[in-house]
Amino acid sequence: MTPPGTDVEQSACLPGSQLPNDSQSFELFPKNSLGVSRLYTVAMMADVLGVSQATIRHWRRNKLIRATRSSDSIDWYDYSMLVVAKDLSRLLLSGLSLRELSHKIHLFTEGDELRVAEVINRIVVDGHRLSLRRDDLLLSAGGQMQLDFYACGIHADMDQPSSQTVEQPSTLTIVPFLNTSHSEIIVEYQDEHAPDIPSSAELLDIAADLEAAGDFVEASEALRAVLQADGPCASVTFMLAETLYRAGDLAAARERYYTVIELDEDHLEARTSLACVLAEQGDVELATAALEGVLKQQPDYADAHWHLAGIHTETGCQEKTEHHLLRFLSLAPESPWANLAREKLSQDSLLSSPDASD
């Protein structure tokens, strides 16, 4: 699972990620690499990009990326979506929140999710704004041409984070309506700054922003508010369980994962994550049974092979460890965990060789 930390902190550790306006398409793997033709789970994509799994799911929910294949709650993404997500993680370095970034990209694409891949690698950070580069021009979301000196000058003059927007003056909205019993116009004043109750969709986006910033407790409260408003839901309960896991509350996460499975017995991601929690709590037999059940239903789920190999390593079952590591490498040879798998196999082969006993 993705380690705690903010998405910006994790993305900043990626090679070349310090240049948010490097708008070229990212070549994550060589063109003849198997990684170009493989599919990636949410966990793998998150580890490749250095962002949280909640961020990947936020992008999917907001139609910025599309799953190539979905089965038993598991989403797989192809290389083209991995490249789009890489550009999205680049733009996160601008300081924009997930909600702000999604909103601005939808302005550039006019809400057409099929155009995201077309424009994403041409979007550059321009002061407090995102702009679309077309040849030598910078265009706003509305298509207006931006002046090049704006982007140069604003960085020299502004010390505030790029996500901060200019505060608008306080105004009152005037809403006229006709009183039918009297022939005069009555004017009602509404305070624009009166707090609005966010919708469930907005709360989910708020939770994603909070989790991306490392505010796990606040994120879990937002998710609980969604469940209170809408009632039991496997997908939202799973998000809550993942957030609790990242917060380090294993007991609460365990209970929520069980709840997800009660709501949707085919939720294999929840079964896999539950197995990880069980293993950390020392319930190795239950963890092994959970992962073996996942693999019976989805034999090609590389994440489950990886986690099961880890459990067998801890229990000293070398033969089973090697089996699941080899299966994992056959399914995900370019995974961020692949080198660790190869190192483990190499160590095990050295330990089991005749020379090692001499």
C-alpha beads as a LAMMPS data file, in Angstrom:
LAMMPS data file: protein, C-alpha beads

358 atoms
357 bonds

1 atom types
1 bond types

-500.0 500.0 xlo xhi
-500.0 500.0 ylo yhi
-500.0 500.0 zlo zhi

Masses

1 110.0

Atoms # bond

1 1 1 0.000 0.000 0.000
2 1 1 1.051 3.579 -0.584
3 1 1 2.971 4.984 2.401
4 1 1 1.636 7.990 4.313
5 1 1 2.536 11.445 3.060
6 1 1 1.073 14.088 0.833
7 1 1 0.714 13.536 -2.894
8 1 1 2.904 16.556 -3.632
9 1 1 5.657 15.228 -1.351
10 1 1 5.531 11.810 -3.010
11 1 1 5.379 13.219 -6.551
12 1 1 8.303 15.535 -5.849
13 1 1 10.497 12.475 -5.307
14 1 1 10.026 11.354 -8.911
15 1 1 12.885 11.975 -11.356
16 1 1 12.286 15.155 -13.314
17 1 1 9.150 16.024 -11.389
18 1 1 10.544 19.356 -10.222
19 1 1 9.595 20.866 -13.580
20 1 1 5.788 21.261 -13.583
21 1 1 5.864 22.892 -17.041
22 1 1 7.755 20.053 -18.668
23 1 1 4.688 19.302 -20.766
24 1 1 6.180 16.602 -22.960
25 1 1 4.599 13.166 -22.872
26 1 1 6.417 11.122 -20.271
27 1 1 8.160 7.991 -21.447
28 1 1 7.785 5.858 -18.354
29 1 1 9.229 2.794 -20.053
30 1 1 11.191 2.196 -23.278
31 1 1 8.962 1.716 -26.318
32 1 1 9.938 -1.954 -26.676
33 1 1 9.366 -2.634 -22.977
34 1 1 6.702 -5.030 -21.775
35 1 1 5.520 -2.216 -19.519
36 1 1 3.966 -0.487 -22.521
37 1 1 1.687 -3.433 -23.223
38 1 1 0.783 -4.375 -19.636
39 1 1 -2.206 -3.354 -17.522
40 1 1 -1.807 -1.617 -14.159
41 1 1 -3.949 -1.832 -11.040
42 1 1 -4.731 1.217 -8.915
43 1 1 -2.032 0.224 -6.408
44 1 1 0.616 -0.191 -9.097
45 1 1 -0.274 3.086 -10.782
46 1 1 -0.173 4.914 -7.447
47 1 1 3.286 3.530 -6.670
48 1 1 4.636 4.354 -10.143
49 1 1 3.426 7.959 -9.884
50 1 1 4.083 8.550 -6.184
51 1 1 0.493 9.512 -5.346
52 1 1 -2.160 7.937 -3.154
53 1 1 -4.624 5.358 -4.402
54 1 1 -7.378 7.787 -3.375
55 1 1 -5.983 10.259 -5.912
56 1 1 -6.146 7.672 -8.701
57 1 1 -9.743 6.880 -7.753
58 1 1 -10.580 10.601 -7.663
59 1 1 -9.297 10.982 -11.230
60 1 1 -11.369 7.985 -12.300
61 1 1 -14.480 9.315 -10.540
62 1 1 -14.026 12.712 -12.207
63 1 1 -13.546 11.084 -15.626
64 1 1 -9.951 12.229 -16.130
65 1 1 -8.781 8.638 -16.632
66 1 1 -10.703 5.572 -17.812
67 1 1 -10.241 1.976 -16.729
68 1 1 -9.319 -0.354 -19.578
69 1 1 -10.838 -3.310 -17.764
70 1 1 -12.906 -3.748 -14.611
71 1 1 -13.793 -6.965 -12.822
72 1 1 -14.824 -7.764 -9.241
73 1 1 -14.229 -4.149 -8.132
74 1 1 -10.685 -4.195 -9.576
75 1 1 -9.767 -1.603 -12.210
76 1 1 -6.907 -2.113 -14.660
77 1 1 -5.402 0.739 -16.694
78 1 1 -3.322 0.548 -19.839
79 1 1 -0.109 2.450 -20.588
80 1 1 -1.895 5.355 -22.281
81 1 1 -3.865 6.035 -19.083
82 1 1 -0.664 5.722 -17.055
83 1 1 0.843 8.506 -19.182
84 1 1 -2.256 10.699 -18.676
85 1 1 -2.043 10.104 -14.923
86 1 1 1.656 10.992 -15.012
87 1 1 0.772 14.375 -16.509
88 1 1 -1.940 14.834 -13.882
89 1 1 0.605 14.174 -11.135
90 1 1 2.915 16.720 -12.784
91 1 1 0.201 19.366 -12.595
92 1 1 -0.374 18.574 -8.913
93 1 1 3.057 20.098 -8.279
94 1 1 1.513 23.487 -9.119
95 1 1 -0.126 23.447 -5.700
96 1 1 -3.661 23.056 -7.032
97 1 1 -5.990 20.832 -5.064
98 1 1 -7.480 17.763 -6.710
99 1 1 -10.833 19.544 -7.027
100 1 1 -9.286 22.668 -8.567
101 1 1 -7.234 20.622 -11.010
102 1 1 -10.219 18.528 -12.124
103 1 1 -12.377 21.622 -12.598
104 1 1 -9.764 23.438 -14.694
105 1 1 -9.076 20.433 -16.918
106 1 1 -12.808 19.993 -17.560
107 1 1 -12.875 23.633 -18.716
108 1 1 -10.158 22.883 -21.284
109 1 1 -11.958 19.760 -22.522
110 1 1 -15.470 21.258 -22.276
111 1 1 -16.454 18.230 -20.209
112 1 1 -15.496 15.729 -22.924
113 1 1 -13.602 12.966 -21.126
114 1 1 -12.293 11.624 -24.430
115 1 1 -10.322 14.862 -24.944
116 1 1 -8.372 14.647 -21.679
117 1 1 -5.600 12.514 -23.181
118 1 1 -5.463 14.893 -26.164
119 1 1 -4.808 18.081 -24.177
120 1 1 -3.274 17.011 -20.865
121 1 1 0.366 17.021 -22.009
122 1 1 -0.070 20.550 -23.421
123 1 1 -1.343 22.082 -20.183
124 1 1 1.265 24.187 -18.396
125 1 1 1.325 25.984 -15.067
126 1 1 0.995 29.719 -15.694
127 1 1 1.232 31.674 -12.455
128 1 1 -2.090 31.221 -10.663
129 1 1 -3.578 29.571 -13.723
130 1 1 -3.304 26.572 -15.996
131 1 1 -2.890 27.421 -19.651
132 1 1 -3.028 25.346 -22.806
133 1 1 0.008 25.602 -25.054
134 1 1 -0.797 25.723 -28.753
135 1 1 2.320 26.215 -30.880
136 1 1 3.903 29.357 -29.381
137 1 1 0.714 30.603 -27.743
138 1 1 -0.751 30.149 -24.270
139 1 1 -4.534 29.921 -24.204
140 1 1 -6.901 30.194 -21.273
141 1 1 -9.693 27.706 -20.669
142 1 1 -11.990 30.032 -22.596
143 1 1 -9.639 30.131 -25.601
144 1 1 -8.301 33.645 -24.995
145 1 1 -4.625 34.212 -25.716
146 1 1 -2.451 34.785 -22.633
147 1 1 0.534 37.125 -22.650
148 1 1 3.855 35.324 -22.280
149 1 1 5.256 37.927 -19.918
150 1 1 2.481 37.169 -17.424
151 1 1 3.923 33.793 -16.557
152 1 1 7.423 35.236 -16.223
153 1 1 6.503 38.245 -14.141
154 1 1 4.022 36.712 -11.761
155 1 1 6.539 34.307 -10.259
156 1 1 8.834 37.214 -9.418
157 1 1 6.076 39.206 -7.750
158 1 1 4.056 36.559 -5.946
159 1 1 5.251 34.719 -2.855
160 1 1 1.941 33.035 -2.115
161 1 1 1.136 29.437 -3.089
162 1 1 -0.213 29.045 -6.603
163 1 1 -3.412 27.446 -5.335
164 1 1 -4.490 30.673 -3.613
165 1 1 -6.995 32.719 -5.588
166 1 1 -7.696 36.411 -5.453
167 1 1 -10.312 37.149 -2.824
168 1 1 -13.479 38.591 -4.254
169 1 1 -15.232 41.507 -2.513
170 1 1 -18.192 40.626 -0.336
171 1 1 -21.478 41.145 -2.145
172 1 1 -25.133 40.533 -1.509
173 1 1 -27.316 38.940 -4.128
174 1 1 -30.555 40.812 -4.802
175 1 1 -33.432 38.466 -5.609
176 1 1 -36.629 40.316 -6.661
177 1 1 -40.013 38.621 -6.627
178 1 1 -43.563 39.857 -6.988
179 1 1 -45.903 39.915 -4.016
180 1 1 -49.271 39.059 -5.576
181 1 1 -51.324 40.669 -2.789
182 1 1 -49.584 44.013 -3.235
183 1 1 -48.305 45.512 -6.419
184 1 1 -44.841 46.338 -5.108
185 1 1 -41.537 44.587 -5.701
186 1 1 -39.993 43.070 -2.590
187 1 1 -36.219 42.724 -2.495
188 1 1 -34.611 39.845 -0.586
189 1 1 -30.941 39.965 0.341
190 1 1 -28.959 36.712 0.387
191 1 1 -25.491 36.482 1.866
192 1 1 -23.244 34.731 -0.654
193 1 1 -20.944 33.670 2.170
194 1 1 -23.635 31.725 4.011
195 1 1 -22.353 28.156 4.367
196 1 1 -23.748 25.688 1.844
197 1 1 -24.207 22.025 2.668
198 1 1 -21.891 20.102 0.304
199 1 1 -23.335 17.291 -1.774
200 1 1 -22.096 13.717 -1.432
201 1 1 -20.043 14.109 -4.623
202 1 1 -18.434 17.250 -3.212
203 1 1 -17.714 15.498 0.083
204 1 1 -15.979 12.671 -1.783
205 1 1 -13.784 15.213 -3.572
206 1 1 -13.090 17.013 -0.299
207 1 1 -12.087 13.691 1.285
208 1 1 -9.711 12.986 -1.603
209 1 1 -8.098 16.418 -1.187
210 1 1 -7.715 15.916 2.560
211 1 1 -6.184 12.466 2.136
212 1 1 -3.813 13.768 -0.530
213 1 1 -2.683 16.417 1.967
214 1 1 -2.133 13.784 4.666
215 1 1 -5.141 14.860 6.741
216 1 1 -6.463 11.333 7.237
217 1 1 -8.676 12.006 10.247
218 1 1 -10.488 14.880 8.518
219 1 1 -10.783 12.805 5.326
220 1 1 -12.390 9.934 7.240
221 1 1 -14.909 12.341 8.781
222 1 1 -15.918 13.559 5.317
223 1 1 -16.422 9.965 4.181
224 1 1 -18.471 9.160 7.274
225 1 1 -20.676 12.150 6.436
226 1 1 -21.336 10.645 2.992
227 1 1 -22.318 7.318 4.539
228 1 1 -24.599 9.057 7.030
229 1 1 -26.287 10.980 4.236
230 1 1 -26.582 8.201 1.639
231 1 1 -26.614 5.038 3.708
232 1 1 -24.404 1.918 3.364
233 1 1 -22.275 1.816 0.216
234 1 1 -19.470 -0.630 -0.510
235 1 1 -17.325 1.771 -2.552
236 1 1 -17.465 4.628 -0.017
237 1 1 -16.936 2.257 2.919
238 1 1 -13.882 0.897 1.112
239 1 1 -12.540 4.439 0.722
240 1 1 -13.061 4.976 4.453
241 1 1 -11.268 1.713 5.276
242 1 1 -8.306 2.706 3.088
243 1 1 -8.117 6.121 4.765
244 1 1 -8.209 4.556 8.224
245 1 1 -5.451 2.156 7.174
246 1 1 -3.263 5.059 6.039
247 1 1 -4.006 6.801 9.344
248 1 1 -2.589 3.747 11.134
249 1 1 -5.880 2.711 12.763
250 1 1 -5.684 -0.980 11.864
251 1 1 -8.549 -2.102 14.106
252 1 1 -10.995 0.417 12.604
253 1 1 -9.768 -0.326 9.072
254 1 1 -10.244 -4.059 9.648
255 1 1 -13.859 -3.575 10.701
256 1 1 -14.598 -1.372 7.701
257 1 1 -13.057 -3.878 5.269
258 1 1 -15.297 -6.565 6.748
259 1 1 -18.269 -4.238 6.242
260 1 1 -17.345 -3.761 2.589
261 1 1 -17.275 -7.531 2.056
262 1 1 -20.648 -7.878 3.775
263 1 1 -22.051 -5.316 1.345
264 1 1 -20.259 -6.765 -1.706
265 1 1 -18.765 -10.223 -1.334
266 1 1 -17.022 -9.866 -4.712
267 1 1 -15.084 -6.738 -3.687
268 1 1 -11.644 -8.266 -4.201
269 1 1 -9.716 -5.094 -3.438
270 1 1 -11.304 -5.044 0.023
271 1 1 -10.438 -8.727 0.532
272 1 1 -6.827 -8.043 -0.476
273 1 1 -6.492 -4.995 1.761
274 1 1 -8.109 -6.889 4.640
275 1 1 -5.491 -9.605 4.203
276 1 1 -2.743 -6.980 4.528
277 1 1 -4.261 -5.713 7.788
278 1 1 -4.678 -9.255 9.120
279 1 1 -1.048 -10.040 8.316
280 1 1 0.135 -6.901 10.110
281 1 1 -1.934 -7.891 13.148
282 1 1 -0.395 -11.369 13.164
283 1 1 -3.417 -13.294 11.841
284 1 1 -1.350 -15.039 9.182
285 1 1 -3.718 -17.961 8.572
286 1 1 -6.698 -15.650 8.005
287 1 1 -4.610 -13.387 5.767
288 1 1 -3.417 -16.339 3.676
289 1 1 -6.940 -17.713 3.332
290 1 1 -8.239 -14.301 2.251
291 1 1 -5.610 -13.921 -0.487
292 1 1 -5.999 -17.502 -1.706
293 1 1 -9.729 -16.847 -2.016
294 1 1 -9.015 -13.723 -4.073
295 1 1 -6.750 -15.671 -6.426
296 1 1 -9.324 -18.423 -6.902
297 1 1 -11.694 -15.761 -8.174
298 1 1 -9.120 -13.650 -10.036
299 1 1 -5.955 -15.711 -10.767
300 1 1 -4.302 -12.875 -12.689
301 1 1 -4.520 -10.311 -9.876
302 1 1 -0.815 -9.505 -9.504
303 1 1 -1.248 -7.508 -6.281
304 1 1 -2.592 -10.586 -4.467
305 1 1 0.360 -12.702 -5.639
306 1 1 2.737 -10.027 -4.348
307 1 1 1.142 -9.823 -0.909
308 1 1 0.856 -13.605 -0.596
309 1 1 4.551 -13.939 -1.442
310 1 1 5.294 -11.513 1.384
311 1 1 3.300 -13.581 3.872
312 1 1 5.018 -16.815 2.814
313 1 1 8.386 -15.068 3.167
314 1 1 7.559 -14.199 6.773
315 1 1 6.478 -17.771 7.527
316 1 1 9.547 -19.284 5.832
317 1 1 7.698 -21.063 3.000
318 1 1 10.372 -20.541 0.352
319 1 1 8.783 -22.704 -2.341
320 1 1 5.441 -20.882 -2.108
321 1 1 7.228 -17.530 -1.987
322 1 1 9.070 -18.300 -5.217
323 1 1 5.868 -19.498 -6.893
324 1 1 3.977 -16.298 -6.186
325 1 1 6.930 -14.023 -6.980
326 1 1 7.409 -15.714 -10.352
327 1 1 3.688 -15.472 -11.049
328 1 1 3.751 -11.830 -10.048
329 1 1 6.665 -11.084 -12.395
330 1 1 4.933 -12.855 -15.268
331 1 1 1.892 -10.615 -14.772
332 1 1 3.633 -7.328 -13.917
333 1 1 7.283 -7.362 -15.056
334 1 1 7.480 -3.534 -15.053
335 1 1 5.692 -3.055 -11.740
336 1 1 7.320 -0.730 -9.174
337 1 1 7.715 -3.849 -7.030
338 1 1 9.311 -5.965 -9.789
339 1 1 12.919 -5.211 -8.876
340 1 1 12.237 -6.156 -5.259
341 1 1 10.723 -9.423 -6.465
342 1 1 13.799 -10.193 -8.601
343 1 1 16.135 -9.353 -5.711
344 1 1 14.204 -11.672 -3.417
345 1 1 14.290 -14.504 -5.943
346 1 1 18.015 -13.970 -6.440
347 1 1 18.653 -14.088 -2.689
348 1 1 16.564 -17.241 -2.292
349 1 1 18.389 -18.982 -5.134
350 1 1 21.742 -18.158 -3.550
351 1 1 20.612 -19.449 -0.162
352 1 1 19.301 -22.693 -1.662
353 1 1 22.337 -23.369 -3.859
354 1 1 24.750 -26.179 -2.867
355 1 1 27.580 -23.673 -2.343
356 1 1 25.567 -21.810 0.288
357 1 1 25.678 -24.795 2.669
358 1 1 29.431 -25.212 2.460

Bonds

1 1 1 2
2 1 2 3
3 1 3 4
4 1 4 5
5 1 5 6
6 1 6 7
7 1 7 8
8 1 8 9
9 1 9 10
10 1 10 11
11 1 11 12
12 1 12 13
13 1 13 14
14 1 14 15
15 1 15 16
16 1 16 17
17 1 17 18
18 1 18 19
19 1 19 20
20 1 20 21
21 1 21 22
22 1 22 23
23 1 23 24
24 1 24 25
25 1 25 26
26 1 26 27
27 1 27 28
28 1 28 29
29 1 29 30
30 1 30 31
31 1 31 32
32 1 32 33
33 1 33 34
34 1 34 35
35 1 35 36
36 1 36 37
37 1 37 38
38 1 38 39
39 1 39 40
40 1 40 41
41 1 41 42
42 1 42 43
43 1 43 44
44 1 44 45
45 1 45 46
46 1 46 47
47 1 47 48
48 1 48 49
49 1 49 50
50 1 50 51
51 1 51 52
52 1 52 53
53 1 53 54
54 1 54 55
55 1 55 56
56 1 56 57
57 1 57 58
58 1 58 59
59 1 59 60
60 1 60 61
61 1 61 62
62 1 62 63
63 1 63 64
64 1 64 65
65 1 65 66
66 1 66 67
67 1 67 68
68 1 68 69
69 1 69 70
70 1 70 71
71 1 71 72
72 1 72 73
73 1 73 74
74 1 74 75
75 1 75 76
76 1 76 77
77 1 77 78
78 1 78 79
79 1 79 80
80 1 80 81
81 1 81 82
82 1 82 83
83 1 83 84
84 1 84 85
85 1 85 86
86 1 86 87
87 1 87 88
88 1 88 89
89 1 89 90
90 1 90 91
91 1 91 92
92 1 92 93
93 1 93 94
94 1 94 95
95 1 95 96
96 1 96 97
97 1 97 98
98 1 98 99
99 1 99 100
100 1 100 101
101 1 101 102
102 1 102 103
103 1 103 104
104 1 104 105
105 1 105 106
106 1 106 107
107 1 107 108
108 1 108 109
109 1 109 110
110 1 110 111
111 1 111 112
112 1 112 113
113 1 113 114
114 1 114 115
115 1 115 116
116 1 116 117
117 1 117 118
118 1 118 119
119 1 119 120
120 1 120 121
121 1 121 122
122 1 122 123
123 1 123 124
124 1 124 125
125 1 125 126
126 1 126 127
127 1 127 128
128 1 128 129
129 1 129 130
130 1 130 131
131 1 131 132
132 1 132 133
133 1 133 134
134 1 134 135
135 1 135 136
136 1 136 137
137 1 137 138
138 1 138 139
139 1 139 140
140 1 140 141
141 1 141 142
142 1 142 143
143 1 143 144
144 1 144 145
145 1 145 146
146 1 146 147
147 1 147 148
148 1 148 149
149 1 149 150
150 1 150 151
151 1 151 152
152 1 152 153
153 1 153 154
154 1 154 155
155 1 155 156
156 1 156 157
157 1 157 158
158 1 158 159
159 1 159 160
160 1 160 161
161 1 161 162
162 1 162 163
163 1 163 164
164 1 164 165
165 1 165 166
166 1 166 167
167 1 167 168
168 1 168 169
169 1 169 170
170 1 170 171
171 1 171 172
172 1 172 173
173 1 173 174
174 1 174 175
175 1 175 176
176 1 176 177
177 1 177 178
178 1 178 179
179 1 179 180
180 1 180 181
181 1 181 182
182 1 182 183
183 1 183 184
184 1 184 185
185 1 185 186
186 1 186 187
187 1 187 188
188 1 188 189
189 1 189 190
190 1 190 191
191 1 191 192
192 1 192 193
193 1 193 194
194 1 194 195
195 1 195 196
196 1 196 197
197 1 197 198
198 1 198 199
199 1 199 200
200 1 200 201
201 1 201 202
202 1 202 203
203 1 203 204
204 1 204 205
205 1 205 206
206 1 206 207
207 1 207 208
208 1 208 209
209 1 209 210
210 1 210 211
211 1 211 212
212 1 212 213
213 1 213 214
214 1 214 215
215 1 215 216
216 1 216 217
217 1 217 218
218 1 218 219
219 1 219 220
220 1 220 221
221 1 221 222
222 1 222 223
223 1 223 224
224 1 224 225
225 1 225 226
226 1 226 227
227 1 227 228
228 1 228 229
229 1 229 230
230 1 230 231
231 1 231 232
232 1 232 233
233 1 233 234
234 1 234 235
235 1 235 236
236 1 236 237
237 1 237 238
238 1 238 239
239 1 239 240
240 1 240 241
241 1 241 242
242 1 242 243
243 1 243 244
244 1 244 245
245 1 245 246
246 1 246 247
247 1 247 248
248 1 248 249
249 1 249 250
250 1 250 251
251 1 251 252
252 1 252 253
253 1 253 254
254 1 254 255
255 1 255 256
256 1 256 257
257 1 257 258
258 1 258 259
259 1 259 260
260 1 260 261
261 1 261 262
262 1 262 263
263 1 263 264
264 1 264 265
265 1 265 266
266 1 266 267
267 1 267 268
268 1 268 269
269 1 269 270
270 1 270 271
271 1 271 272
272 1 272 273
273 1 273 274
274 1 274 275
275 1 275 276
276 1 276 277
277 1 277 278
278 1 278 279
279 1 279 280
280 1 280 281
281 1 281 282
282 1 282 283
283 1 283 284
284 1 284 285
285 1 285 286
286 1 286 287
287 1 287 288
288 1 288 289
289 1 289 290
290 1 290 291
291 1 291 292
292 1 292 293
293 1 293 294
294 1 294 295
295 1 295 296
296 1 296 297
297 1 297 298
298 1 298 299
299 1 299 300
300 1 300 301
301 1 301 302
302 1 302 303
303 1 303 304
304 1 304 305
305 1 305 306
306 1 306 307
307 1 307 308
308 1 308 309
309 1 309 310
310 1 310 311
311 1 311 312
312 1 312 313
313 1 313 314
314 1 314 315
315 1 315 316
316 1 316 317
317 1 317 318
318 1 318 319
319 1 319 320
320 1 320 321
321 1 321 322
322 1 322 323
323 1 323 324
324 1 324 325
325 1 325 326
326 1 326 327
327 1 327 328
328 1 328 329
329 1 329 330
330 1 330 331
331 1 331 332
332 1 332 333
333 1 333 334
334 1 334 335
335 1 335 336
336 1 336 337
337 1 337 338
338 1 338 339
339 1 339 340
340 1 340 341
341 1 341 342
342 1 342 343
343 1 343 344
344 1 344 345
345 1 345 346
346 1 346 347
347 1 347 348
348 1 348 349
349 1 349 350
350 1 350 351
351 1 351 352
352 1 352 353
353 1 353 354
354 1 354 355
355 1 355 356
356 1 356 357
357 1 357 358
